[in-house]
Amino acid sequence: MSSWRYGTPPSMRLKSEGFASSLSDPSGEFTLKSYCRSAGLPYADIDLPTPVGTFIAYGDAFQKRFAPQLDTRLAREIRPTGDGFEIELDDGARLSADQCAIATGLTGFQHIPATLGALSPRRLAHTSELGDYAKFAGTSVLVVGAGASATNAAGELLRQGAQVTLACRSAALRFYAGAEPRSWRDALVAPLSPIGPGWSKWAASYFPQAFRALPERLRVKIVDTTLGPAPAWFVRQEIEGKIEVLAGQRIAAARETATGVEIDFVDLENARSTRGFDHVIAGTGYKVDVERLPFLSPALRSALARVGGSPKLSRSFESSVRGLYFVGVSAAYDFGPALRFVCGADFASRRVSAAIAARRRGRATSVDGARTRIGLSGLDTPYRS
């Protein structure tokens, strides 16, 4: 839960509905709903945003119940050994493993536009790096982006007493409407799913194995275009009319000055303008690129077949490096947009655990019809397209 604990103020709220925010346990019994009820906390399947602090407490309780042996040391480097992996931890200890699953979420994949690259960390931060916005009180802050991260940051900055301007390339902010009461006709035309209403989102949520059967180019297009920037409905009332919104503005350049930063903007009609701010916060999302996972040794990274910057995976989430699995956002190009969210963890965990257990038994296995041969070693490539 470190990305939530250290990169998000506990007062912020989840965009996902309550029914779509549960972690995955074998029997599916320790849901966010059951935790909130046992802890006496407010909860609803829809239309009641969950505070980040509640979600963190739920994650901690989940860990204590299902993984009490958790080792919190970080991996400094993972290296191939021919028959498995050597893992060097941040305290210098070394472990060996036959198989390894990478489940680091969005960590390391923060995207900051190149036009902001000249700014130093003293003036520029990505939303994932900010758990406390109090330091911005009394300052002028430019937030860049049109999605939930950017608008959540704008709302938190307001609460801390900052003067907020939000700039985005789109002509207007598109607020997600939320799961309002729906008729049977709504459910028929656009069924509700963990990642939003609509038949395509419903199919992506409940049939990730079918998504993988689509042509690679189509899978990439769907993941890249589904669930674009759409701030949550409850943020609208927090920021609308209270912050300056520079819609349809592209950042052409950014410079540090003696007192802050200068930003050159270009609008939709190519008119240019320059504005000054004390700080810039990038709510510009994430881009998966395994080259940005420094704990993977160069030998491992160079051996990974890829789809864009993501690892190319088998039906059991195994990469082209035998015994090395990737789950979460890194698996989205293979299994669909639901893998970018907590709702995709159940499918991924069952597939990966079945494959790992079968290989440890030292025999061939079939995972939902996908047969993998056991017994190869080193950097052989067992993935199937």
C-alpha positions as semicolon CSV with decimal commas, in nm:
position;residue;x (nm);y (nm);z (nm)
1;M;0,000;0,000;0,000
2;S;0,303;0,230;-0,010
3;S;0,188;0,423;-0,318
4;W;-0,138;0,503;-0,138
5;R;0,022;0,562;0,200
6;Y;0,302;0,793;0,084
7;G;0,172;0,929;-0,247
8;T;-0,189;1,018;-0,165
9;P;-0,336;1,230;0,116
10;P;-0,572;1,017;0,329
11;S;-0,846;1,279;0,287
12;M;-0,869;1,212;-0,088
13;R;-1,130;0,965;-0,208
14;L;-1,122;0,672;-0,449
15;K;-1,277;0,720;-0,790
16;S;-1,371;0,352;-0,808
17;E;-1,703;0,247;-0,659
18;G;-1,707;0,045;-0,337
19;F;-1,801;-0,284;-0,507
20;A;-1,502;-0,244;-0,742
21;S;-1,242;-0,168;-0,473
22;S;-1,202;-0,500;-0,292
23;L;-0,872;-0,685;-0,271
24;S;-0,856;-1,048;-0,380
25;D;-0,854;-1,333;-0,126
26;P;-0,906;-1,703;-0,206
27;S;-1,268;-1,721;-0,090
28;G;-1,363;-1,364;-0,176
29;E;-1,494;-1,300;0,174
30;F;-1,273;-1,016;0,302
31;T;-1,418;-0,743;0,084
32;L;-1,404;-0,369;0,140
33;K;-1,772;-0,395;0,235
34;S;-1,711;-0,656;0,505
35;Y;-1,414;-0,461;0,643
36;C;-1,608;-0,134;0,666
37;R;-1,899;-0,305;0,836
38;S;-1,676;-0,474;1,094
39;A;-1,492;-0,145;1,156
40;G;-1,812;0,061;1,177
41;L;-1,718;0,273;0,875
42;P;-1,957;0,414;0,611
43;Y;-1,982;0,204;0,296
44;A;-2,202;0,166;-0,011
45;D;-2,155;-0,040;-0,326
46;I;-2,210;0,272;-0,536
47;D;-2,232;0,649;-0,497
48;L;-2,039;0,680;-0,169
49;P;-1,669;0,755;-0,236
50;T;-1,424;0,568;-0,014
51;P;-1,160;0,783;0,163
52;V;-0,803;0,682;0,080
53;G;-0,736;0,651;0,454
54;T;-1,009;0,386;0,480
55;F;-0,865;0,196;0,184
56;I;-0,517;0,201;0,340
57;A;-0,654;0,068;0,670
58;Y;-0,839;-0,205;0,478
59;G;-0,516;-0,299;0,297
60;D;-0,328;-0,319;0,627
61;A;-0,597;-0,542;0,777
62;F;-0,592;-0,759;0,464
63;Q;-0,214;-0,801;0,487
64;K;-0,221;-0,895;0,855
65;R;-0,489;-1,156;0,786
66;F;-0,357;-1,317;0,468
67;A;0,017;-1,236;0,458
68;P;0,137;-1,189;0,817
69;Q;0,487;-1,301;0,712
70;L;0,528;-1,001;0,479
71;D;0,891;-0,897;0,426
72;T;0,904;-0,522;0,363
73;R;1,261;-0,508;0,233
74;L;1,294;-0,380;-0,123
75;A;1,461;-0,563;-0,409
76;R;1,775;-0,382;-0,522
77;E;1,843;-0,612;-0,817
78;I;1,701;-0,933;-0,963
79;R;1,945;-1,133;-1,175
80;P;1,901;-1,456;-1,378
81;T;2,107;-1,754;-1,259
82;G;2,036;-2,009;-1,533
83;D;1,789;-2,212;-1,326
84;G;1,611;-1,924;-1,153
85;F;1,690;-1,586;-1,002
86;E;1,915;-1,426;-0,745
87;I;1,751;-1,136;-0,561
88;E;1,963;-0,880;-0,382
89;L;1,768;-0,685;-0,119
90;D;1,821;-0,329;-0,007
91;D;2,001;-0,441;0,311
92;G;2,252;-0,646;0,109
93;A;2,092;-0,986;0,177
94;R;2,065;-1,225;-0,116
95;L;1,789;-1,473;-0,187
96;S;1,741;-1,732;-0,458
97;A;1,413;-1,820;-0,626
98;D;1,302;-2,058;-0,899
99;Q;1,026;-1,817;-1,005
100;C;0,948;-1,451;-0,947
101;A;0,632;-1,239;-0,989
102;I;0,661;-0,863;-1,039
103;A;0,364;-0,682;-0,882
104;T;0,491;-0,328;-0,831
105;G;0,183;-0,148;-0,963
106;L;0,241;0,199;-1,104
107;T;0,565;0,256;-0,913
108;G;0,836;0,381;-1,146
109;F;0,604;0,449;-1,439
110;Q;0,522;0,814;-1,363
111;H;0,493;1,018;-1,683
112;I;0,604;1,381;-1,694
113;P;0,586;1,563;-2,032
114;A;0,922;1,638;-2,187
115;T;0,834;2,008;-2,200
116;L;0,852;2,016;-1,819
117;G;1,185;1,834;-1,808
118;A;1,390;2,149;-1,746
119;L;1,227;2,206;-1,407
120;S;1,400;2,086;-1,091
121;P;1,233;1,877;-0,817
122;R;1,221;2,195;-0,610
123;R;0,963;2,335;-0,851
124;L;0,811;2,027;-1,016
125;A;0,647;1,713;-0,871
126;H;0,432;1,430;-1,002
127;T;0,110;1,365;-0,811
128;S;0,235;1,019;-0,713
129;E;0,513;1,182;-0,508
130;L;0,284;1,396;-0,293
131;G;0,126;1,267;0,025
132;D;0,119;1,607;0,195
133;Y;0,016;1,928;0,019
134;A;0,055;2,157;0,322
135;K;0,385;2,295;0,190
136;F;0,198;2,462;-0,097
137;A;-0,013;2,681;0,131
138;G;-0,004;3,043;0,017
139;T;0,170;2,966;-0,314
140;S;0,054;2,969;-0,676
141;V;0,048;2,621;-0,828
142;L;-0,008;2,507;-1,184
143;V;-0,160;2,158;-1,206
144;V;-0,118;1,989;-1,544
145;G;-0,367;1,726;-1,654
146;A;-0,738;1,656;-1,706
147;G;-0,791;1,332;-1,514
148;A;-0,862;1,221;-1,161
149;S;-0,503;1,266;-1,040
150;A;-0,486;1,626;-1,157
151;T;-0,829;1,730;-1,029
152;N;-0,781;1,549;-0,697
153;A;-0,455;1,741;-0,654
154;A;-0,634;2,067;-0,736
155;G;-0,895;1,995;-0,470
156;E;-0,634;1,913;-0,208
157;L;-0,434;2,226;-0,293
158;L;-0,746;2,435;-0,237
159;R;-0,798;2,276;0,103
160;Q;-0,441;2,368;0,192
161;G;-0,484;2,732;0,090
162;A;-0,299;2,738;-0,242
163;Q;-0,391;2,949;-0,546
164;V;-0,464;2,687;-0,811
165;T;-0,458;2,694;-1,191
166;L;-0,526;2,379;-1,391
167;A;-0,410;2,343;-1,753
168;C;-0,513;2,065;-1,992
169;R;-0,496;1,999;-2,364
170;S;-0,863;1,897;-2,391
171;A;-1,120;2,166;-2,461
172;A;-1,301;2,098;-2,132
173;L;-1,287;1,876;-1,825
174;R;-1,505;1,564;-1,865
175;F;-1,628;1,463;-1,521
176;Y;-1,723;1,100;-1,469
177;A;-2,093;1,094;-1,379
178;G;-2,067;0,824;-1,114
179;A;-2,301;0,530;-1,055
180;E;-2,629;0,715;-1,019
181;P;-2,955;0,519;-0,976
182;R;-3,009;0,325;-1,297
183;S;-3,316;0,178;-1,462
184;W;-3,341;-0,167;-1,615
185;R;-3,307;0,005;-1,951
186;D;-2,976;0,161;-1,843
187;A;-2,852;-0,178;-1,726
188;L;-2,945;-0,332;-2,060
189;V;-2,788;-0,063;-2,276
190;A;-2,478;-0,006;-2,061
191;P;-2,431;-0,263;-1,783
192;L;-2,229;-0,152;-1,482
193;S;-1,881;-0,300;-1,445
194;P;-1,591;-0,243;-1,203
195;I;-1,430;-0,005;-1,454
196;G;-1,746;0,179;-1,557
197;P;-2,072;0,136;-1,750
198;G;-2,089;-0,011;-2,100
199;W;-2,077;-0,350;-2,265
200;S;-1,713;-0,315;-2,373
201;K;-1,602;-0,230;-2,017
202;W;-1,819;-0,512;-1,881
203;A;-1,655;-0,761;-2,119
204;A;-1,305;-0,632;-2,040
205;S;-1,374;-0,666;-1,666
206;Y;-1,516;-1,018;-1,664
207;F;-1,346;-1,184;-1,963
208;P;-0,978;-1,081;-1,962
209;Q;-0,884;-1,420;-2,107
210;A;-1,100;-1,344;-2,414
211;F;-0,940;-1,000;-2,448
212;R;-0,604;-1,171;-2,497
213;A;-0,741;-1,351;-2,805
214;L;-0,779;-1,019;-2,988
215;P;-0,509;-0,908;-3,234
216;E;-0,222;-0,733;-3,057
217;R;-0,268;-0,403;-3,240
218;L;-0,637;-0,392;-3,140
219;R;-0,556;-0,476;-2,776
220;V;-0,307;-0,191;-2,756
221;K;-0,555;0,052;-2,913
222;I;-0,832;-0,048;-2,670
223;V;-0,610;-0,011;-2,363
224;D;-0,471;0,323;-2,482
225;T;-0,814;0,470;-2,559
226;T;-1,037;0,320;-2,289
227;L;-1,091;0,519;-1,969
228;G;-0,935;0,844;-2,078
229;P;-0,904;1,141;-1,844
230;A;-1,231;1,165;-1,650
231;P;-1,225;1,319;-1,302
232;A;-1,473;1,187;-1,046
233;W;-1,812;1,351;-1,006
234;F;-1,754;1,442;-0,643
235;V;-1,444;1,648;-0,728
236;R;-1,647;1,872;-0,956
237;Q;-1,823;2,040;-0,664
238;E;-1,488;2,087;-0,488
239;I;-1,312;2,276;-0,768
240;E;-1,567;2,408;-1,017
241;G;-1,573;2,786;-1,002
242;K;-1,295;2,787;-0,742
243;I;-0,988;2,734;-0,959
244;E;-0,876;2,880;-1,290
245;V;-0,899;2,625;-1,571
246;L;-0,686;2,677;-1,883
247;A;-0,861;2,432;-2,115
248;G;-0,728;2,361;-2,462
249;Q;-0,377;2,467;-2,363
250;R;-0,057;2,285;-2,455
251;I;0,268;2,351;-2,268
252;A;0,535;2,450;-2,520
253;A;0,819;2,520;-2,274
254;A;0,897;2,567;-1,907
255;R;1,176;2,762;-1,738
256;E;1,285;2,821;-1,382
257;T;1,325;3,177;-1,267
258;A;1,469;3,334;-0,954
259;T;1,125;3,321;-0,789
260;G;0,946;3,028;-0,952
261;V;0,870;2,904;-1,304
262;E;0,754;3,047;-1,635
263;I;0,530;2,838;-1,859
264;D;0,474;2,902;-2,230
265;F;0,126;2,792;-2,343
266;V;-0,016;2,735;-2,692
267;D;-0,395;2,720;-2,731
268;L;-0,609;2,537;-2,987
269;E;-0,574;2,827;-3,231
270;N;-0,193;2,839;-3,187
271;A;-0,202;3,161;-2,988
272;R;0,086;3,182;-2,740
273;S;0,095;3,314;-2,384
274;T;0,330;3,302;-2,085
275;R;0,236;3,270;-1,719
276;G;0,433;3,252;-1,395
277;F;0,379;3,017;-1,097
278;D;0,559;2,916;-0,782
279;H;0,525;2,540;-0,846
280;V;0,406;2,289;-1,105
281;I;0,236;1,957;-1,026
282;A;0,206;1,701;-1,307
283;G;-0,111;1,494;-1,292
284;T;-0,015;1,345;-1,626
285;G;-0,055;0,976;-1,557
286;Y;0,172;0,680;-1,616
287;K;0,338;0,495;-1,903
288;V;0,458;0,139;-1,860
289;D;0,817;0,083;-1,964
290;V;1,013;-0,209;-1,819
291;E;1,333;-0,013;-1,880
292;R;1,223;0,201;-1,585
293;L;1,233;-0,093;-1,344
294;P;1,592;-0,055;-1,219
295;F;1,572;-0,361;-0,994
296;L;1,559;-0,582;-1,304
297;S;1,913;-0,649;-1,415
298;P;2,017;-0,541;-1,767
299;A;2,026;-0,908;-1,868
300;L;1,665;-0,956;-1,765
301;R;1,542;-0,638;-1,929
302;S;1,717;-0,713;-2,257
303;A;1,564;-1,064;-2,265
304;L;1,205;-0,942;-2,231
305;A;0,989;-0,955;-2,542
306;R;0,763;-0,649;-2,538
307;V;0,442;-0,492;-2,654
308;G;0,535;-0,125;-2,654
309;G;0,709;-0,079;-2,321
310;S;0,514;-0,361;-2,154
311;P;0,635;-0,721;-2,126
312;K;0,472;-0,966;-2,364
313;L;0,301;-1,230;-2,154
314;S;0,171;-1,585;-2,183
315;R;-0,176;-1,698;-2,081
316;S;-0,038;-1,746;-1,731
317;F;0,124;-1,399;-1,717
318;E;0,473;-1,541;-1,777
319;S;0,715;-1,322;-1,970
320;S;0,967;-1,435;-2,230
321;V;1,208;-1,490;-1,940
322;R;1,111;-1,829;-1,805
323;G;0,977;-1,811;-1,450
324;L;0,937;-1,430;-1,449
325;Y;0,575;-1,313;-1,423
326;F;0,420;-0,965;-1,442
327;V;0,079;-0,864;-1,307
328;G;-0,113;-0,539;-1,272
329;V;-0,077;-0,247;-1,509
330;S;0,219;-0,418;-1,682
331;A;-0,022;-0,687;-1,803
332;A;-0,289;-0,454;-1,946
333;Y;-0,182;-0,486;-2,311
334;D;-0,229;-0,862;-2,287
335;F;-0,536;-0,889;-2,063
336;G;-0,717;-0,559;-2,091
337;P;-0,779;-0,230;-1,908
338;A;-0,921;-0,399;-1,595
339;L;-0,567;-0,515;-1,511
340;R;-0,479;-0,151;-1,440
341;F;-0,706;-0,160;-1,134
342;V;-0,750;-0,360;-0,816
343;C;-1,051;-0,536;-0,971
344;G;-0,815;-0,723;-1,206
345;A;-0,614;-0,879;-0,923
346;D;-0,840;-1,182;-0,873
347;F;-0,799;-1,312;-1,228
348;A;-0,426;-1,241;-1,233
349;S;-0,351;-1,396;-0,893
350;R;-0,534;-1,719;-0,974
351;R;-0,361;-1,759;-1,311
352;V;-0,014;-1,686;-1,176
353;S;-0,045;-1,895;-0,860
354;A;-0,173;-2,193;-1,061
355;A;0,121;-2,169;-1,301
356;I;0,379;-2,129;-1,024
357;A;0,235;-2,421;-0,825
358;A;0,227;-2,646;-1,130
359;R;0,589;-2,571;-1,220
360;R;0,700;-2,643;-0,866
361;R;0,538;-2,984;-0,899
362;G;0,765;-3,035;-1,200
363;R;0,511;-3,135;-1,457
364;A;0,319;-2,992;-1,752
365;T;-0,004;-2,820;-1,667
366;S;-0,301;-2,666;-1,840
367;V;-0,418;-2,325;-1,726
368;D;-0,760;-2,258;-1,880
369;G;-0,659;-2,452;-2,188
370;A;-0,313;-2,296;-2,230
371;R;-0,054;-2,572;-2,203
372;T;0,297;-2,484;-2,081
373;R;0,585;-2,730;-2,087
374;I;0,779;-2,760;-1,762
375;G;1,149;-2,835;-1,744
376;L;1,315;-2,571;-1,958
377;S;1,573;-2,352;-1,786
378;G;1,754;-2,024;-1,813
379;L;1,619;-1,762;-2,051
380;D;1,419;-1,997;-2,275
381;T;1,095;-1,843;-2,399
382;P;0,783;-2,050;-2,325
383;Y;0,526;-1,777;-2,387
384;R;0,256;-1,837;-2,644
385;S;0,104;-1,558;-2,850
